[in-house]
Amino acid sequence: SLQYVVVDVMSVAFEDLPPSDTLIFCYNNLDQLLDPRLLTKCAFGIWRQRGQAFCEHVFVSWMSTMRSLPPNEVNRVGERFSGNTFLTRCLALLYVAAHDLEDFIREDYRVAGKFRFPESFSDFHDKRWPEDALEDFLHQTFASLVIELIREKMVVRTVQESFPCQCVTVKSELWKLVKGEKLYRNHPASFLRGLHDGLGADLLMALIDKGLPRWYWASCLGPFNDNLLQYIIEPATDLVARDGKEEAEGRLCICLAHRFSLEELCHRNQDGRNALSYAEEFAGHFEGRRAFLFPEDGAIWIQVRDVIKQEMETHARAFQGNLLALVELTRSVRAGLGGNLVMTTLLNRLPHLKSKCGNEQQLLERMGWRFVERNKNRQIQEVLNWHFQAVGRGIRA
């Protein structure tokens, strides 16, 4: 069992340890090798008694054991695991890593339910409390291993069968691995936990590439009615720009923008904003005269903004709906960008949307429409207003 492996290896001096790839984990139950409490307690015990380097050496061996699993084990579905697939068991390990590691680490140091630091760290090999460093190490170890197995050995069918129905709780847990739980709006500390160093974003990209059902990443969630793009980019304040967001989160945003439909890109959340409005606000901190105030490299977030805008324009170019649907789309985009843009500014920012509206304007002109305005953008606005006022919802200048 895993415990016996740890006991055996703890009797060996660090300099006498065999190479990690020859330190073999034998097991009777594969489920045990993914038990989050057992793994965390073992890691803490090794770290405390033999130090960080010793613990890392042992867990490289654990990773080697998991990497050696044949594809049929990685893609197994059935009664072998406490979850219904190997993947759900791996995700359960990551959920615990993101939310409960601290409780497991502190378990033996609670008195009457309250945690108390030891009076002395003299019996700790590294003479310090290992919690933060150990959490970082376990996040990196567990998450990178699961991501690798998904990318290298998992098939699409396994991912799809691991998410057989639309479950809000499972969806929420996936999003929290990316960014943590969003507690309130517009604050740099508005998220609680999540996998460190952008690993949750890398995980979700791997799952999407292997067929994660669209509902889990393209629909909305939570009290703010955000889609995943909005969930990641908000908050977009200068305080957040100073602290920085993970580059992997930016890559996930680009991945989503390429896959979202026009309606999804235009979606307005509870605050009436779409993803582009947040992306423009955040990217703006890294451009122009104020860029020197923000030490983080914001190139990925400038790219996120540009890709979202390009995708909206591409979809607008391919738009096949009638004029009424086009007006509704224009209103949605305008409102999502703050609601106070004049039509000229909006159409100039999305030239292909402007082109679509312009085609309608030219058609009506050929049919004998007499425009009040001489400016082409104003004429487009006049067409949109006239058509939508038929149902009492005109667009103001």
C-alpha positions as CSV (number, residue, x, y, z in Angstrom):
1,S,0.0,0.0,0.0
2,L,1.0,3.6,-0.3
3,Q,1.6,3.8,3.5
4,Y,4.1,0.9,3.4
5,V,6.0,2.5,0.5
6,V,6.3,5.7,2.6
7,V,7.5,3.8,5.7
8,D,10.0,1.9,3.6
9,V,11.4,4.9,1.9
10,M,11.6,6.9,5.1
11,S,14.2,4.5,6.5
12,V,16.6,5.4,3.7
13,A,19.0,8.3,3.8
14,F,18.4,10.9,1.1
15,E,21.8,10.3,-0.5
16,D,21.0,6.5,-0.7
17,L,17.6,6.9,-2.4
18,P,17.4,5.2,-5.7
19,P,16.5,7.3,-8.7
20,S,12.8,8.4,-8.8
21,D,12.1,6.3,-11.9
22,T,13.3,3.1,-10.2
23,L,11.4,3.9,-6.9
24,I,8.3,1.8,-7.6
25,F,4.9,2.4,-6.0
26,C,3.2,-1.0,-5.7
27,Y,-0.5,-0.9,-5.0
28,N,-3.5,-3.3,-4.7
29,N,-6.1,-0.6,-5.4
30,L,-5.5,2.2,-8.0
31,D,-8.1,4.2,-6.2
32,Q,-5.7,4.5,-3.3
33,L,-3.1,6.2,-5.4
34,L,-5.6,9.0,-6.0
35,D,-6.8,9.4,-2.4
36,P,-6.4,13.1,-1.7
37,R,-6.3,12.8,2.1
38,L,-3.9,9.9,2.1
39,L,-1.5,11.6,-0.4
40,T,-1.6,14.9,1.5
41,K,-0.9,13.3,4.8
42,C,1.9,11.2,3.4
43,A,3.5,14.3,1.7
44,F,3.2,16.3,4.9
45,G,4.8,13.5,7.0
46,I,7.7,13.1,4.6
47,W,8.2,16.9,4.3
48,R,8.2,17.4,8.1
49,Q,10.6,14.5,8.9
50,R,12.9,14.4,5.8
51,G,12.5,17.8,4.2
52,Q,11.3,19.3,0.9
53,A,13.9,17.6,-1.4
54,F,13.2,14.2,0.0
55,C,9.4,14.6,-0.5
56,E,9.8,15.9,-4.0
57,H,11.9,12.9,-4.9
58,V,9.3,10.5,-3.6
59,F,6.4,12.2,-5.4
60,V,8.3,12.2,-8.7
61,S,8.1,8.4,-8.3
62,W,4.3,8.7,-7.7
63,M,4.0,10.6,-10.9
64,S,6.1,8.0,-12.8
65,T,3.7,5.3,-11.5
66,M,0.7,7.2,-12.7
67,R,2.3,8.0,-16.1
68,S,3.0,4.2,-16.6
69,L,-0.7,3.4,-16.5
70,P,-1.8,1.9,-19.8
71,P,-4.5,3.7,-21.9
72,N,-7.2,1.2,-21.0
73,E,-6.8,2.0,-17.3
74,V,-6.9,5.8,-17.9
75,N,-10.0,5.4,-20.0
76,R,-11.7,2.8,-17.8
77,V,-15.4,3.4,-17.0
78,G,-17.2,1.3,-14.4
79,E,-17.0,0.1,-10.8
80,R,-13.2,0.1,-10.5
81,F,-13.2,3.6,-9.0
82,S,-15.3,5.4,-6.4
83,G,-16.2,7.8,-9.2
84,N,-17.7,6.5,-12.4
85,T,-14.5,7.0,-14.5
86,F,-10.8,7.4,-13.9
87,L,-11.2,11.1,-14.9
88,T,-13.8,11.9,-12.3
89,R,-11.5,10.3,-9.7
90,C,-8.7,12.6,-10.8
91,L,-10.9,15.7,-10.8
92,A,-12.0,14.8,-7.2
93,L,-8.3,14.9,-6.3
94,L,-7.9,18.3,-7.8
95,Y,-11.1,19.7,-6.1
96,V,-9.7,18.7,-2.8
97,A,-6.3,20.1,-3.7
98,A,-7.9,23.5,-4.5
99,H,-10.1,23.7,-1.4
100,D,-9.1,21.3,1.4
101,L,-5.3,20.8,1.5
102,E,-5.0,23.2,4.4
103,D,-7.4,21.2,6.5
104,F,-5.6,18.0,5.9
105,I,-2.2,19.5,6.7
106,R,-3.4,21.0,9.9
107,E,-5.4,18.1,11.0
108,D,-3.0,16.8,13.7
109,Y,-2.5,20.3,15.1
110,R,-6.1,21.1,16.1
111,V,-7.1,21.4,19.7
112,A,-10.8,21.5,20.4
113,G,-11.4,22.1,16.7
114,K,-9.0,25.1,16.5
115,F,-5.7,25.0,14.7
116,R,-2.6,25.9,16.8
117,F,0.9,26.2,15.4
118,P,3.4,24.0,17.1
119,E,5.4,25.8,19.8
120,S,8.6,24.9,18.1
121,F,9.7,23.7,14.7
122,S,12.7,21.9,16.0
123,D,11.4,18.5,15.0
124,F,10.7,19.7,11.4
125,H,13.6,18.9,9.1
126,D,13.6,22.3,7.4
127,K,12.9,24.1,10.7
128,R,9.8,25.9,9.4
129,W,6.1,25.3,8.8
130,P,5.8,23.9,5.3
131,E,2.2,24.7,4.5
132,D,2.5,27.3,1.6
133,A,5.4,25.6,-0.1
134,L,3.7,22.2,0.3
135,E,0.5,23.4,-1.2
136,D,2.3,24.9,-4.2
137,F,4.1,21.7,-4.7
138,L,1.0,19.5,-4.5
139,H,-1.0,21.7,-6.8
140,Q,1.8,21.5,-9.4
141,T,2.3,17.8,-8.9
142,F,-1.4,16.7,-9.0
143,A,-2.6,19.1,-11.7
144,S,0.3,18.7,-14.1
145,L,-0.1,14.9,-13.9
146,V,-3.8,15.0,-14.6
147,I,-3.4,17.4,-17.5
148,E,-0.7,15.2,-19.0
149,L,-2.8,12.1,-18.8
150,I,-5.8,13.9,-20.4
151,R,-3.7,15.2,-23.2
152,E,-1.6,12.1,-23.8
153,K,-3.8,9.1,-23.0
154,M,-7.4,10.0,-22.6
155,V,-9.9,9.7,-25.5
156,V,-12.9,11.9,-26.3
157,R,-15.4,9.2,-25.3
158,T,-14.0,9.0,-21.7
159,V,-14.3,12.8,-21.2
160,Q,-17.9,12.8,-22.6
161,E,-18.9,9.8,-20.4
162,S,-17.4,11.5,-17.4
163,F,-20.0,14.3,-17.8
164,P,-23.1,12.4,-18.8
165,C,-25.6,15.1,-17.8
166,Q,-25.8,18.8,-17.1
167,C,-24.9,19.2,-13.4
168,V,-24.6,22.8,-12.0
169,T,-22.5,21.6,-9.0
170,V,-19.9,19.9,-11.3
171,K,-19.8,22.9,-13.6
172,S,-19.2,25.3,-10.6
173,E,-16.4,23.1,-9.4
174,L,-14.7,23.1,-12.8
175,W,-14.9,26.9,-13.0
176,K,-13.6,27.2,-9.4
177,L,-10.5,25.2,-10.4
178,V,-9.8,27.9,-13.0
179,K,-10.4,31.0,-10.9
180,G,-11.7,30.1,-7.5
181,E,-15.1,31.0,-6.1
182,K,-16.2,34.6,-7.0
183,L,-17.5,36.2,-3.8
184,Y,-18.3,39.7,-5.0
185,R,-17.7,42.1,-7.8
186,N,-14.9,44.5,-8.9
187,H,-12.3,43.6,-6.3
188,P,-8.8,42.0,-6.8
189,A,-9.5,39.7,-3.9
190,S,-12.9,38.6,-5.1
191,F,-11.9,35.0,-5.8
192,L,-11.4,32.3,-3.1
193,R,-8.8,29.7,-4.0
194,G,-8.5,27.7,-7.2
195,L,-5.5,25.8,-8.6
196,H,-2.3,27.8,-8.4
197,D,-0.3,29.2,-11.3
198,G,-3.0,29.0,-14.0
199,L,-3.2,25.2,-13.8
200,G,-7.0,25.2,-13.7
201,A,-7.0,27.1,-17.0
202,D,-4.6,24.6,-18.5
203,L,-6.8,21.8,-17.2
204,L,-10.0,23.2,-18.8
205,M,-8.3,23.7,-22.1
206,A,-7.1,20.1,-22.1
207,L,-10.7,18.9,-21.3
208,I,-12.2,21.2,-24.0
209,D,-9.8,19.7,-26.6
210,K,-10.9,16.2,-25.6
211,G,-14.6,16.9,-25.9
212,L,-15.8,18.4,-22.7
213,P,-19.6,19.0,-23.4
214,R,-20.2,22.6,-24.5
215,W,-22.7,23.3,-21.7
216,Y,-19.8,23.2,-19.2
217,W,-17.8,26.0,-20.7
218,A,-20.1,28.0,-23.1
219,S,-23.2,28.7,-21.0
220,C,-23.6,31.0,-18.0
221,L,-23.3,30.4,-14.2
222,G,-23.6,32.0,-10.9
223,P,-25.4,35.0,-9.3
224,F,-23.8,37.4,-11.8
225,N,-25.0,35.4,-14.9
226,D,-21.4,35.4,-16.3
227,N,-20.2,33.2,-19.1
228,L,-16.7,31.8,-18.6
229,L,-15.0,34.7,-20.5
230,Q,-16.6,37.3,-18.2
231,Y,-15.9,35.1,-15.1
232,I,-12.2,35.1,-15.9
233,I,-11.6,38.7,-17.1
234,E,-13.7,40.5,-14.4
235,P,-12.5,42.3,-12.3
236,A,-10.6,44.4,-14.9
237,T,-9.5,47.3,-12.6
238,D,-6.1,48.8,-12.4
239,L,-5.6,47.1,-9.0
240,V,-6.0,43.7,-10.7
241,A,-3.7,44.8,-13.5
242,R,-1.0,45.6,-11.0
243,D,-1.3,42.2,-9.3
244,G,-1.5,40.5,-12.7
245,K,-3.6,37.6,-14.0
246,E,-2.2,34.2,-14.9
247,E,-1.1,34.0,-18.6
248,A,-2.8,30.6,-18.8
249,E,-6.1,32.3,-18.1
250,G,-5.5,34.6,-21.1
251,R,-4.8,31.5,-23.3
252,L,-8.1,30.0,-22.1
253,C,-9.9,33.2,-22.9
254,I,-8.5,33.1,-26.5
255,C,-9.5,29.4,-26.7
256,L,-13.1,30.3,-25.7
257,A,-13.3,33.3,-27.9
258,H,-12.5,31.2,-31.0
259,R,-15.3,28.7,-30.0
260,F,-18.0,31.1,-28.8
261,S,-21.0,31.9,-31.1
262,L,-21.8,35.6,-31.8
263,E,-24.7,35.4,-29.3
264,E,-22.3,34.1,-26.6
265,L,-19.7,36.8,-27.3
266,C,-22.5,39.4,-27.1
267,H,-24.0,38.0,-23.9
268,R,-24.6,40.6,-21.2
269,N,-24.3,39.6,-17.6
270,Q,-26.2,40.9,-14.6
271,D,-24.2,44.2,-14.8
272,G,-25.2,44.6,-18.5
273,R,-21.6,44.1,-19.8
274,N,-20.3,41.7,-22.4
275,A,-16.8,40.1,-22.5
276,L,-15.4,42.6,-24.9
277,S,-16.2,45.5,-22.5
278,Y,-14.1,43.8,-19.7
279,A,-11.4,42.9,-22.2
280,E,-11.1,46.4,-23.5
281,E,-10.9,47.8,-19.9
282,F,-8.3,45.4,-18.8
283,A,-6.1,45.6,-22.0
284,G,-6.2,49.4,-21.7
285,H,-4.1,49.3,-18.6
286,F,-1.1,47.9,-20.6
287,E,-1.2,50.4,-23.5
288,G,-0.4,54.0,-23.9
289,R,1.0,56.4,-21.4
290,R,-0.1,54.5,-18.3
291,A,1.5,51.1,-19.3
292,F,4.6,51.8,-17.3
293,L,2.5,51.7,-14.1
294,F,1.9,48.0,-14.5
295,P,4.9,45.7,-14.1
296,E,3.2,42.6,-15.5
297,D,3.5,41.9,-19.2
298,G,0.0,42.5,-20.5
299,A,0.6,41.3,-24.1
300,I,-1.6,38.3,-23.6
301,W,-4.5,40.5,-22.5
302,I,-4.2,42.8,-25.4
303,Q,-4.3,39.7,-27.6
304,V,-7.5,38.5,-25.7
305,R,-9.2,41.8,-26.5
306,D,-8.2,41.7,-30.1
307,V,-9.3,38.1,-30.6
308,I,-12.7,38.7,-29.1
309,K,-13.2,41.7,-31.3
310,Q,-12.0,39.8,-34.4
311,E,-14.3,36.9,-33.7
312,M,-17.3,39.3,-33.2
313,E,-16.5,40.9,-36.6
314,T,-16.0,37.5,-38.3
315,H,-19.4,36.3,-37.0
316,A,-21.0,39.6,-38.0
317,R,-19.6,39.2,-41.5
318,A,-21.3,35.8,-41.7
319,F,-24.5,37.0,-40.2
320,Q,-27.5,35.6,-42.1
321,G,-30.4,36.9,-40.0
322,N,-33.1,39.4,-41.0
323,L,-32.8,43.2,-40.3
324,L,-34.8,42.9,-37.1
325,A,-32.3,40.3,-35.8
326,L,-29.4,42.6,-36.9
327,V,-30.9,45.5,-35.0
328,E,-31.2,43.4,-31.9
329,L,-27.6,42.3,-32.3
330,T,-26.4,45.9,-32.7
331,R,-28.3,46.9,-29.6
332,S,-26.8,44.0,-27.6
333,V,-23.3,44.8,-28.6
334,R,-23.8,48.5,-27.9
335,A,-25.3,47.9,-24.5
336,G,-22.6,45.4,-23.6
337,L,-19.9,48.0,-24.3
338,G,-21.4,50.4,-21.8
339,G,-24.6,51.5,-23.4
340,N,-23.5,55.1,-24.0
341,L,-21.6,54.8,-27.2
342,V,-22.8,56.8,-30.1
343,M,-23.6,54.6,-33.1
344,T,-20.8,56.1,-35.2
345,T,-18.2,55.0,-32.5
346,L,-19.8,51.6,-32.2
347,L,-19.9,50.9,-35.9
348,N,-16.3,52.1,-36.4
349,R,-15.1,49.7,-33.6
350,L,-16.8,46.8,-35.4
351,P,-16.4,47.4,-39.1
352,H,-18.0,44.2,-40.3
353,L,-21.1,45.0,-38.3
354,K,-21.0,48.4,-39.9
355,S,-20.7,46.7,-43.3
356,K,-23.8,44.6,-42.7
357,C,-25.8,47.6,-41.6
358,G,-24.5,49.5,-44.6
359,N,-25.8,46.9,-47.0
360,E,-29.3,47.4,-45.6
361,Q,-28.9,51.2,-45.9
362,Q,-27.9,50.9,-49.6
363,L,-30.8,48.6,-50.3
364,L,-33.3,51.0,-48.9
365,E,-31.7,53.9,-50.7
366,R,-32.1,52.1,-54.0
367,M,-35.8,51.5,-53.1
368,G,-36.3,55.2,-52.8
369,W,-35.8,55.9,-49.1
370,R,-35.3,59.6,-48.4
371,F,-32.8,60.0,-45.6
372,V,-32.9,62.9,-43.2
373,E,-29.2,62.6,-42.4
374,R,-26.4,63.0,-44.9
375,N,-23.7,61.1,-42.9
376,K,-23.6,57.4,-43.8
377,N,-23.3,56.2,-40.2
378,R,-26.2,58.4,-39.3
379,Q,-28.2,57.0,-42.2
380,I,-27.4,53.5,-40.9
381,Q,-28.6,54.5,-37.5
382,E,-31.8,56.0,-39.1
383,V,-32.5,52.6,-40.8
384,L,-32.0,50.7,-37.6
385,N,-34.2,53.1,-35.6
386,W,-37.0,53.0,-38.2
387,H,-37.0,49.2,-38.3
388,F,-36.9,48.7,-34.6
389,Q,-39.4,51.4,-33.7
390,A,-41.9,49.2,-35.4
391,V,-41.9,47.2,-32.2
392,G,-41.3,50.2,-29.9
393,R,-37.6,49.7,-29.2
394,G,-35.6,52.2,-31.2
395,I,-31.9,52.9,-30.8
396,R,-31.1,56.3,-29.5
397,A,-28.2,58.3,-31.0
